[in-house]
């Protein structure tokens, strides 16, 4: 309840800041009202809000799972890129599969590609003691370069001047759900189901108990018989698989092709999503909706105003995180 109250206060402060910003820039405050209505109060806007929410659930879960084990996965961005290119490659080699097999297999392939990329920092951490922040950041750059090369050369659409792959075969294209003319698709339902599954994994299984013990006290975990190297490797692979699933939302459900730079930083925003939810899998669903709303709201605000760009969402996200983090800092300080 206290966390909900602090987030509400932080959100109120963020909106107050936005109103003041609009006022001092000479903008019509009706732009704010219109943007809010087109974010939540019609099916088109709500559909896009849910579409932006979906990838953040996956990346938030990816980051949170590692946080519970006392590890930092800064590599979700690279893992989701490999998930994306894996879907494209699979569809090229198996173009004639029917939807009932093509779509589930695409989810599996995306998760597997992300998992394999997550294996690398897990291996270096478990076997060599290399700090995972360094390896995951470096692997992000490697993934970006490799995927861009594949988009620009072997998988490039010969009929397009843009940096993009060919359109996926019809069997690989997800249909929209509930919100006509918007790209929200079944990936949203799967993301929510995965969040529930991660909750069960963390709080209802011995594996999850071992991960949380690792995060709270590695020495206690060792004394209780937990094999830290094995669990480190496993958690990074699961985390990578979750990040890899991000690609299904956009590539299968929206663009039906891979465009260079398709991710606006979902992997990094997932860190903020996880922190705001205090790494709770169910809380991540709601914090993802909040950040997805901010992303769609800023897009609408840019449309209705003259001087505001969509990057305003980054400012609002930063204010939210700073305010919530400040409250947590003062709470811990008081306890000491």
Secondary structure, DSSP 8 states (H G I E B T S, - for coil): -HHHHHHHHHHHHHHHHHHHHHHHTT--THHHHHHHHHHHSSHHHHHHHHHHHHHHHHHHHHHHHHHHTT-----HHHHHHHHHHHHHHHHHHSTT--HHHHHHHHHHHHHHHHHHHHHHHHHIIIII---HHHHHHHHHHHHHHHHHHHHHTTTB-TT-SSSBB----GGG---B-SSTTS--BTHHHHHHHHHHHHHHHHHSSHHHHHHHHHHH-HHHHHHTT--HHHHHHHHHHHHHHHHHTHHIIIIITTSSS-BTT--SSHHHHHHHHHHHTTT-HHHHHHHHHHHHHHHHHHHHHHHH-SS--TTHHHHHHHHHHHHHHHHHHHHHHHH-
